[in-house]
Amino acid sequence: MSQGALLGAIFLALHVVIEVALIVRVLLRPHREPASRIAWVVVIIVLPVLGLLAYLLLGETNIGRRRVAQMREVISRLPDIAASAGWDAPNLQTDVPECHAHLFQISKTVNGFDAIGGNRALLMADSNAAITSMVADIDAARDHVHLMFYIWLPDNNGCKVVDALKRAANRGVTCRAMADGLGSRTIIDSPHWPAMREAGVRLAVALPIGNPLLRPLKGRIDLRNHRKIIVIDNLITYCGSQNCADPEFLIKAKYAPWVDLMMRFEGPIARQNQYLFASDWESEIGEDISQLLSEPILTAEPGLSAQVIGTGPTVRYSAMPEIFETLMYAARHQLVITTPYYVPDESMQAALCASARRGVDTTIVFPARNDSWIVAAASRSYYDDLLAAGVHIFEYQDGLLHTKSLTLDGEITLIGSANMDRRSFELNYENNILFYSRSQTREVRRRQDSYIARSLPVNRTVVDGWTWRHRLWNNAIAMLGPVL
């Protein structure tokens, strides 16, 4: 045998060994659905080189052992906010009825937060109104402002927040601002970032990229902090789908306007969002701000009951899909969902179909044009089964519907950053608020109805009119869901 043939045989044998080793690893990895295992085994076998690289880069939910250990250590040191003085005041007791108690109980298993009463909520009119309200609250802050965004752009709205933080820092308010290293890279690399630091704003980059070539050695580069959190003076917080940017969203302007839902909360629920911010901040910066979690809770007037749900790759596995599915199965009369990204696992698709089959008026609204062609194709592959079950499907026409919302029987609402896709289930850090309130759920339902009014229904005639090529494309892309 020639030397070249010998080297070729050695490389082939080495490749086979690596391929077999990765297949064994796929089969032994915990928390992986059978469909995902099959998909990855097929990719590794069919794409001998690219498949190996794809699995090494994207095959596992790996944020890095050091980061996992650091995050768990930080969380173990944070105080129990329910032990704060005043937390058990009569005005803060929850009014959640027994029929909905299990919804808040399963959510408690994620972060340990109980539903807490005594909160007031206001639905923002639109994205610009939300930024105006945030700036006003920052300008009125007395002690501290904490801010975390996945995407923060140096545009009109983004710069309004920059200027508000600088003004607050200049008058002695402690300002801490964090932005995701990938989603907010444009403002991090802009002059606004050092200008905020010079003004006294304390800054942090969440999950920094660093050297793109070396970054995969520390964990997956596409695991991101997708949260949108603002906490002011331990009393005011915001939650919803909106990033710190104009609705025109210049980085993806052809899909604009981006249509979001944001709510302003005032009350003890802010302390739970503070907990999420503190855990993110300390894990990145090392600064201990846990004393803010132990401050006495100011007695409030009776108000709505709410609960923060913070998920991510270092939190209990499958937490977010369990929340979604529990809400779907709890519906008795009406279930309305809006989401820009729908790539469910089998159990979630089954839960949504089951809702309609048992007679619940079930509606889901998607954007007609999605900024991710992969997600758009995968989402539409599920339309046939949803329609067959009786789910009402609408596609929003006036921009990219980015709102993540779920309303249940006119009483329960879930809003936040989490999408109904595998990125939000397994890869991204997300924050949501679940609350019980007929009046505020009515407000969210009005907003959802406004989306439906600007949408076109997707019925059986529409789906049956798709060409076989269209169906083939959608279904082929959906097959990659367990891999993506």
N, C-alpha and C positions, 0 to 999 in steps of 0.2 A: 504494500500500500504506500502511495506517495505521501510526502509530508503534508501536501495540501489536503489530500483526502483524509488523512488522519486528523488534521486540525478541524476539518469540516465535521467529522464524526464526533469529535470531542465537543464542539460547539452545539451540535444537534442534541447530544446526550445531555449536556448542561441545560439546554433550553427545555427539554422534556422534564428534567428533574425540577426546574423552577416552576414549570407549568403545573406539574402534579402537586408540588408543594402549595402553590396558590389555590388550587382547587380544593385541597384538603383544608386549607385555612378558611376558604369560603364556607365549607360544610361545617366547620367547627365554630365559626363565629357566633356568639350569642345574639339574641334579639334580631334575628333576620328571618323574614318570611320565606316560605318555600319558593314563592314566585321570584323573589330577589335572588335566592341561591341559584335557581335554575338559570335566570337571566345572566348572572355573572359567569357561571360555568360555561354557558354557550359563548359569551363574549371572549373568554380566555381561550377557548378551543378554536373558534372560528377566526379570530384575529390574533394570530400567534404572538406578534410583537406589540401591536397597538393595544391588544387586550390586556397584556401583562402591565404595560405602562398605565393604562386606564385604571386598572384595579389598584395599582400601587399609589396612584394620585387621588383617586376618587372612590375607591371601593369600600372604604371603612370610615365610620364617623369618628375620626381621630383628631382631636384638638390639641394633642400633645400631653404626654403623661405629666410633665412638669406643671402645665397649666391646670390640668384636672386636679392634681394634688393641691396646688395653690388655691384654686377656687373653693375646694372642699374645706381647706383649713380656714379660709376667710369666713365662710358661712358658719363653721363651727364656733367661731369667736363672736359672731354677731349676737347681741342680746335678743331675748324673746320679747317682741314688741307688745305682745298681749299682757306682759307683766308691768307695763308702764302705768304710772299712777293715773287714775281716772279712766282707764280703759273699760272698767266694769260699771261705769256710771249708768243709771237707768235710761237716760236719753240715748245711749249708744247701743242699747240692746236691739237685736235684730227682730224684724217683724215678718221674716220669711215664713209662710205657712207650711204646715207639715207636708203637704203634697209636693213642695219644691225643695224641702230640706236636703234630700239626697243629692241634688245638683251641687249644692255648696259643700257637701261633705266630700264628694269625690274630688272637687277642686282643692279642698284643704289638704289632701294627700300630696299635692304637688309641692307647695312651699310651707305648709303648716299654718297658713293664714285662715282665720275664721271670717265668716261674713260679719260685718260691723255696721251698725246703724248710725244715725246722726249725720248723714251726708246730704249735701245739696249738689245738684248736677244741672248743667246748662249745655244744651246742644248748640255748637257753633253754626252760624248760618252758612258759611263756606270756608274755603281755605284761607282767603285773605282776612276774613273776620277772625279766624282762629289766631293768626299771627298778630293781628291788632290787639286781641285780648291778651295774648302771651306777653307782648311788649308792655302793655299797661300794667300787668301783674309784676313784671320784672322791675318796672319803674317805681312800683309801690312797695317793693320788697324791703324789709327792714333788717333781716339777719342773713339769709342765704338764698341763693338761686342754684339749683342743680338741673342740668340739662343733658340729655343723651339723645342723639339722632343717628339713624342708620345713614340717611342721605341729608347732607347739609350743603346747600349750594351757595356760592357767592353771588346770588342774584338779588332782586329787589327785596323780597321777604327775608332771605337769608341774611342780608346785610342789615335789615332792620333789627334782627335779633342780635347780631354782632354789636351794633351800636348801643342797644339797650343793655347788654352785658357790660360793656365798657363804662357806660354811665353808672351802672349799679356799683361796679368795682371802684370807681373813682369816689363814690360817696361812702365807701367803707363796707359795703355789703360783700360777704364772701361768695364768690361766683366760681362754680366748678362746671366745666363744660367738657363733654366727651363726644367724640364722633367716630364712627366706624372707619377703619383704615382703608377699606376698599370703597364703600359707598360714598364717603365724604372726602375722597382724595383731592377733589378740585379745590375745596376750601382749605384743606390742610396744607396744600402746596401753594396757596395764594398768600398775598401780603396780609390778609385779614387775620390769619392765625397768629403770626408773631405780634401783630398790632394788639390783639386781645391780650396776649401774654404780657406785653409791655404796660398795658393798662391795669394789670393786676388780676386778670382772669386766670384761674388755674385750669390748665388744659390737659387732656389725656386722649390718646388714640387707642380706640378699642380694637383688639386683634390686629396689631400693625403687620403690614405685609413684609417690610424689610427687603432683603434680597430675594426676588421672585424665584431664582434658581435654587436657593437654599431653604426657602420657606417651607416646601413640602416635607423637609426633614423634621420640622417641628410640629407638623400636623397639617390637615387639609387647608388649602388656601381659601376655599370657598365656604368654610364655616364662618358665618358672620354674626355680628351683633345687630339684629334687625329691630331692636327696640326703639320706641319713641316715648321718652319720659321727660316730664318737667315737674319738678317739685320746688315750691316756693314757701319758705318759712315754715316748713313742716305742716302746712295747712291747706295749700292749694296744689292740685296736680292736674295734669292733662293726660288723656288716653285716647287713642284712635289710630287711624291708618296714615295720618299725614306726616310727611317728612318736612324738614325746614327748607321750604323752597316755594317758588311761585307755582300756581297751577299750570302755567305755560310750560314748566319743566323743560328747560332749554336743552338738557342733555338728551332728551327723547321728545323733541318738540312736535314731531309729526303725529304723535298720539294724543297731543294735548287737546283740551285741558284735562289734567288729572283730577278726578272727582273723589274727594275724601270726606270722611266723617271724623270729627274731633269733638270730644266733650270735655268741659271744664268741671272738675269736682272740687268741692270744698268740704273739709271734714277729716275725720280720722283715717279715711281710706288713703289719704296722702302719705300716711306713715308706712303703709305697705309698699307703695311705689318707692318710697325713700329706701326701704330695705333692699329692693332690687338695685337701685342706683348705688347704694353703699357697697353691695357685694361686687358690682362691676368696677367701681372706682378703686376700691382697695386692691382688687386682684390685678389691676393695671398699674396703679401708682404706688400702692403700699401705704397710703395715708389712711390712718384709722379715723373714721368719722362716725363710729358706732355710738358715740354719746348722744347723737341726734335721735337715735332710735329709742333712747331711754327717757327722753324728756316727757314731762307730764302731758297727758292728753287734755286739751282744753274742752270743758263741758260744752256741748253743742245742743241746739234745738233738735227735737226728733226729726229724722229725715230718712232717706232711702237707705236700704241695706245693700252693701257692695262688698266685693272681694277681688283682690288682685290675684292673677294667675301668671306667674313668670316661668317660662319653660326654656329649655336649651339642652345642648349636648352633655352638660354636666348635671342635669336634673333627671329625675326619674324617667326611664325610657317609656315611650308611648303615651306620655301625659296628655299632649295636646289632642291627638286623635281620640283618646278616651273621653275627653271633655266634649268634643264635638258630637261624638256618637251618643253619649249619655243624653245630651240635650235633644238630639233627634228622636231618640226612643221615648223621651219624656213627653213629647208633643201630643196633645189630645185634640186640639181644634185647629190650630194654625201654626205653620212654621215658614218663616221667610228668611232667606239667606242671600247675602250679596258677597261675592268674592271674585277677585280678578284672576286667581290662579287655582284651578281645580284639577288636581292629579291625585285622586284618593287611592287608598288601599282598598282591598276587596271588602273589608268589613264596613268601611265608611260608606262606600257606594251602596252596600246592602242596607245600611241603616237609613239612608236617605230614601231609597226605594220603599222600604218597609213603612216609613212614615206616610207616604201617599197611599199605599195599599190598605192601611187600616183606617182610611177615611179622613186623614188629616189634610187640610188644605195646604199643600206643600208647594212653595215657589222658590226658585233660585235664579238669580240675575248675574249674568256675566257681561264683560265688555265685548262689544261686537268686534273691535280691533284690539288685539293684545300686543303688548310690546315684546312678548316672547312667542315666536312662531311655534316653538316646540310645545309650550304649554297650551297654546290655542288649539293645535291639532290634537293633542292628548285629551284635552277637555271635551272636544266635540265627539271623540270616540265613545263617550259615555252617554251621549244624548239619547241614543236609541233605547237603551234600557231604562233611562229615567222617564222618558215619555211613555214607554210601555207600562210602567208602574203607576203613571198618573201624575208625575211631577210636572208643574208648570215651569217652562224654561223661557227666559227673556234674555235678549242681548241688547245692552245699552248702546245707544247710537251717538251720543253727544260728547265724545271724548273717551278717555280710558277710565272706566269705573274702578277705582282703586280701593273703595270702601270695603272693609271686612266687618260684616255685621250679621247677627243672628237674633231674631226675635221669636219668642215662644209664647203662644196662647195669650198674647197681649199683656203679659206680666213680667216676663224674664227677657233680659237683653245681654248679649255678649258682644263687646266691641274690642278692638285692639289692633295689634300688628300681625297676628297669625293668619296665614292663608290656609286653604284646604289643599295643601300639596306636601310632598315629602320633604321639601326643604324646611318648611315650618315644623314638620313633625319630628325631624331627626337632626337637622343641621344648624338651624339658626336659633339665636337667643331671641325670644319673643316676650311681649308683655300684653296682657289683656285684663279687662275688668268685666266681671259678671255682676249684674245687679238685678234686684227685684223692685219694681216700681211700675204701677199701671200708668201713671201720668207720664213718666219719662220714656217708658216703652212706647206709649202712644206717639210721643214726639219722634222717636226713631222710626216707628212704622210710617209716619207721614213722610219722612225722608225717603224711606224705602219705596213708598208709593210714588214719590216724585221721580225716582229712578225708573220705575216700571212704566210711568207715563211717557218717558222719553226712550222707551225700548220697543223693539219689535218682538212679537212672540215667535218662538220656534216650535212649530207643530209637526205632526206626522208628515204632512205634505212637503214641508221644507226638507226634512231629513230624507224622505223617500226620493226627493229630487236630486240628491247628491249623486254624482257619477261614481262608478266603481273605482275610478282612480282616486277620487276624493276620499272614499271610505278606506281604500287600501292605505293611503297616506296617513290618515288619522289613526288607524288601528296599528300600523307599523310603528309610528312614533309612540303610541301608548304602550307598546310592548317594552319600550325603554324606560318606562316609569320606575320599575324596581331598581334599575341601574342608576337613573338620574337622581 
